[in-house]
C-alpha cells in the first residue's frame, strides 16, 4: 500500500509567496481606497477626470465644503487650469462657452473682480468674451452691462452713441442693439428662417426667395380680396377677432396681407410712379424689408368707413387686438424704434403672450425683441 507524501515548501519560497500575497492585498486595498475616494468626489458632482485631479493634488478637503461646482469641474479638467486662480474659479458662475477657463484667466489677469467677471460672461458668448478680454480694463463696467440684454460686442458702439447723443444707458443699449445707430437699409442683419416672433424692419432683411411657413388663403368675409394669403396661425387668430368684433357690432376686414419680395418691388414701383422717390423713401418699405413678406402682418380696414383711422373699428382694435395675439405695429409714438411712419391700419400677429405684455407695458415690438428674443 502506497502512501501520499506531503510536499513541504522550503522556507524561502513560503516567504516569497507570503510577500506576494501581502503586496496583492495591499494593492487591492489601495485600489479599493482610491476608487472609494474617487466615488465620494464624483458624488459631489465632479467628472472622473476632475475627481482624479482633485484626489492626486490634495484638493478633496477644498471641494467637499463647496459641494458641486461646475466651474471648478470644468477647470480641473482643462489644460488652461491655473492653480493661482482656484479661488476665482469657485466664485464664477458656470456658463457653457468656448474658451471658458482661458477667458477667466485672461479677465483675472486684467484685474476684474469675480463679480465683474460674472457680469461679463452674462453678456456674450465665448468669442465675445475672448475679444473683450483683449481690451484694456473697463473701469465702469456697470455703465451699460447692468442692463440684462446689453452685448459685449456692442460696447464701443454704446460709448460712441452715448457720447454723441447724451442718451442714458437704457436707451443707448436699446438703440444700438436694434442697429438704429446705423443708417436705414445699410449693413442689415439677414433674417433667414421663419418664426412667429421674427423681426423685420429697415435693419433686418429677408432674402428674395424667402417665403413664410404655412401660408393659406384668407377666405371671405375675412378679406376684401379672395386672393390674399397669410400664415395659418395668424389667419385663424384674425377669424376669432373678426367674430368677436362682429358680435359687438364692429366690422373689420383684411385689405392686404402676405406680399412676396417681387410683390413689394411692384408696390414700390407703383408708388414711385405716382408720387416720386421721396414718397417711397418715407412711406414704403424696400423689398425684403417689409413685414408683409413674413405673412404675419395685415392691413386692416373698416367695413363701414373708408379711412380706418376715423372709424369706430380703429378704437375697438386698439382696445382689443392684443387679446387675439395682434399688436399695432407702427404707432406714432414709437417711430424712433420702428423706423416707419405711423400706420394705424397695420397689425402684426405675435401671439397672445407677447401681445399682452406689449399692451400692458406700452412698448414697441422692437423693444420686446431686444429684451427677450435677440441673441
Secondary structure by P-SEA (a helix, b strand, c coil): cbbbbbbbccaaaaaaaaaaaaaaaaaaaaaaaaaaaaaaaaaacccaaaaaaaaaaccccccccccccaaaaaaaacccccccaaaaaaacccccccaaaaaaaaaaaacccaaaaaaaaacccaaaaaaaaacccccccccccccccccccaaaaaaaaaaaccccaaaaaaaaaacccccccccccccccccccccccccbbbcccccccbbbbbcccccccccccccaaaaaaaaaaaaaaaaabbbbbbccccccaaaaaaaaaaaaacccaaaaaccccccccccccccccccccccccccccccaaaaaaaaccccccccccccccccccccccccccbbbbccaaaaaaaaaacccaaaaaaccccc
